[in-house]
């Protein structure tokens, strides 16, 4: 499979799954509802007007749209300039695009996955956030391992 096809497939899958799940949450779950899936996993309907963990809400939606567009162009630049981490960059690109779509359509990001273990409670997140996080971790691990391997 050609690199471009591979990248487009992954980016498209992330965006489609992200947007379908968010549509289902907005359609079938009220913001005050919580659906228990497992003792540690609930589905909720959160409107996040900030960045990760709801931080920087006062910056406004336009700011986050601009930052998202810059991030997307940066990832595309990395891909075009031969970074070998296509899977990780594709996940980041799909996640950033999924949340950008939310900001343009709704004026905020829809978060719905709510995890807690014992007294530890994580902030609500979504599929796009998951893809972004996994992609960034993979990119940095891959970059670190490649640099480390080149020294030996």
C-alpha positions as CSV (number, residue, x, y, z in Angstrom):
1,X,0.0,0.0,0.0
2,X,1.3,3.4,-0.9
3,X,2.3,5.8,2.0
4,X,-0.4,8.3,1.0
5,X,-3.1,5.7,0.9
6,X,-2.0,4.3,4.3
7,X,-2.0,7.8,5.9
8,X,-5.4,8.7,4.4
9,X,-6.9,5.5,5.6
10,X,-5.7,5.9,9.2
11,X,-6.6,9.6,9.3
12,X,-10.1,8.9,7.8
13,X,-10.7,6.0,10.3
14,X,-9.9,8.2,13.3
15,X,-12.1,11.0,12.1
16,X,-15.0,8.8,11.1
17,X,-15.0,6.8,14.4
18,X,-14.5,10.0,16.4
19,X,-17.3,11.9,14.7
20,X,-19.8,9.0,14.8
21,X,-19.2,8.4,18.5
22,X,-19.6,12.1,19.2
23,X,-22.8,12.3,17.2
24,X,-24.2,9.4,19.1
25,X,-23.3,11.0,22.4
26,X,-24.8,14.4,21.5
27,X,-27.9,12.7,20.1
28,X,-28.6,10.2,22.9
29,X,-27.0,11.4,26.1
30,X,-28.0,14.6,28.0
31,X,-25.1,16.6,29.5
32,X,-26.4,15.7,33.0
33,X,-26.5,11.9,32.3
34,X,-23.9,9.3,33.0
35,X,-24.1,5.7,31.7
36,X,-22.2,3.1,33.6
37,X,-20.4,0.6,31.3
38,X,-18.0,-0.9,33.9
39,X,-17.3,0.2,37.4
40,X,-14.3,2.2,36.0
41,X,-15.9,3.4,32.8
42,X,-18.9,5.7,32.3
43,X,-20.2,7.5,29.2
44,X,-20.9,11.2,29.8
45,X,-21.6,14.2,27.6
46,X,-19.2,17.0,28.3
47,X,-18.8,20.2,26.3
48,X,-15.1,21.2,26.6
49,X,-14.5,24.8,25.6
50,X,-10.9,24.7,26.7
51,X,-7.8,22.6,25.8
52,X,-6.8,19.3,27.4
53,X,-8.4,18.7,30.8
54,X,-10.6,21.8,30.2
55,X,-7.6,24.2,30.7
56,X,-7.4,27.7,29.2
57,X,-11.1,28.1,28.6
58,X,-10.7,31.9,28.7
59,X,-8.6,31.8,25.5
60,X,-11.7,31.2,23.4
61,X,-12.7,28.9,20.5
62,X,-11.0,31.0,17.8
63,X,-7.7,30.6,19.5
64,X,-8.0,26.8,19.7
65,X,-9.1,26.7,16.0
66,X,-6.0,28.6,15.0
67,X,-3.7,26.4,17.2
68,X,-5.4,23.3,15.7
69,X,-4.8,24.5,12.1
70,X,-1.2,25.3,12.9
71,X,-0.7,21.9,14.5
72,X,-2.3,20.1,11.5
73,X,0.0,22.0,9.1
74,X,3.0,21.2,11.2
75,X,2.2,17.5,11.2
76,X,1.6,17.6,7.4
77,X,5.0,19.3,7.1
78,X,6.7,16.5,9.1
79,X,5.0,13.9,6.8
80,X,6.1,15.7,3.6
81,X,9.6,16.1,4.9
82,X,10.2,12.4,5.3
83,X,9.5,11.6,8.9
84,X,9.3,7.8,9.0
85,X,6.7,7.7,11.8
86,X,3.6,7.7,9.5
87,X,1.4,5.7,11.9
88,X,2.0,8.0,14.8
89,X,1.7,11.2,12.7
90,X,-1.5,9.8,11.1
91,X,-3.0,9.3,14.5
92,X,-2.1,12.9,15.6
93,X,-3.4,14.3,12.3
94,X,-6.7,12.4,12.6
95,X,-7.2,13.4,16.3
96,X,-6.4,17.0,15.7
97,X,-8.8,17.1,12.7
98,X,-11.5,15.4,14.7
99,X,-11.4,18.0,17.5
100,X,-11.1,20.8,15.0
101,X,-14.3,19.7,13.3
102,X,-16.0,19.9,16.7
103,X,-14.8,23.4,17.4
104,X,-16.0,24.5,14.0
105,X,-19.4,22.8,14.2
106,X,-20.2,23.1,17.9
107,X,-17.9,25.8,19.2
108,X,-16.4,23.3,21.7
109,X,-15.2,19.7,21.8
110,X,-17.4,16.8,22.8
111,X,-15.8,14.6,25.5
112,X,-17.6,11.4,26.6
113,X,-15.2,8.7,27.9
114,X,-15.0,9.0,31.7
115,X,-12.5,6.8,33.6
116,X,-12.0,6.3,37.3
117,X,-10.2,3.7,39.3
118,X,-10.9,3.9,43.0
119,X,-10.5,7.5,44.1
120,X,-8.5,8.3,40.9
121,X,-10.7,10.1,38.4
122,X,-9.4,11.1,34.9
123,X,-10.8,14.0,32.9
124,X,-13.3,13.1,30.2
125,X,-11.9,12.6,26.8
126,X,-12.9,11.3,23.3
127,X,-11.6,9.1,20.4
128,X,-9.7,12.1,18.9
129,X,-7.9,12.8,22.2
130,X,-7.0,9.1,22.4
131,X,-5.6,9.0,18.9
132,X,-3.7,12.3,19.6
133,X,-2.2,10.9,22.8
134,X,-1.2,7.6,21.4
135,X,0.2,9.2,18.3
136,X,2.3,11.7,20.3
137,X,3.6,9.0,22.6
138,X,4.5,6.7,19.6
139,X,6.2,9.6,17.8
140,X,8.4,10.5,20.8
141,X,9.2,6.9,21.6
142,X,10.0,6.2,17.9
143,X,12.1,9.4,17.6
144,X,14.0,8.6,20.9
145,X,14.6,4.9,19.9
146,X,15.8,5.9,16.5
147,X,18.2,8.5,17.9
148,X,19.4,6.0,20.6
149,X,19.8,3.2,18.0
150,X,21.8,5.5,15.7
151,X,24.4,6.1,18.5
152,X,25.3,2.4,18.7
